[in-house]
Amino acid sequence: MTDRPDDTATPRDADELAGAVSDLGDTDTDRLEAVREHNDSLEERLPSDDELPRTHGSPEQG
């Protein structure tokens, strides 16, 4: 989508945001579809509950 890293401290200006959105497609429908596909891709890569590290004791310990 953009070459800009997500952890940039400076907020994006309107021109930069408009440019990033226009890169997603020619129409609003195309852009929404691109975002939906990106979100689906992220969801597929989420770890399951069994794959998450435990940060506290077991549920039985309270």
N, C-alpha and C positions, 0 to 999 in steps of 0.2 A: 504494500500500500504506500508506504513512504520510507525514505531512508533515515528519517529522524528517529532516534532512540526514544523509547517510552518513558525513560527516567529523566527527560530534560526538565530542568527547573523552570525555564521560561514558558509561559503559556503561549499557545498558538494564536496567531492573529486570524482575522476573518479570511484574508486571502489564502493563507496556508491551509486552513480548514476547507475552504471551497475547492482548492486544488486537490486535496486528499480525497474529497468526496467525488469529484469529477473523475478521478482515476478509477472509481469503482464501476462505472458504466455510463452509457449515454442517456438513459432514462431513469426516472425515480424507481420504476419497477426493477430495472437491471441492478440498481444500487442496493435496493432492499434484498434482492435475491443474493447478491454477493455477500452482504452482511449475514444473511441467514446461513449460507453455506459456511462462512467463517465460524459462526457460532456453533454450528453442528460439528465442525471439525474439532473445535475446542472441547466440546462436550464428550466426544468420542475418546479424547486423550485424558480425561479426568480419571484419576485412580479410583478404584472401587473402595468401599469401606474397609475391606480386608487388606488392601494395599497401603492404607494410611498408617503412619507410625503412631504409636500410642505415646501420649505425652503425660498421662497420669496412670495411676494404678488401674487394675482391672475393675469392671463395674461391680463385682462382688465386694470389693474393698470399700466402696462408697466414697 
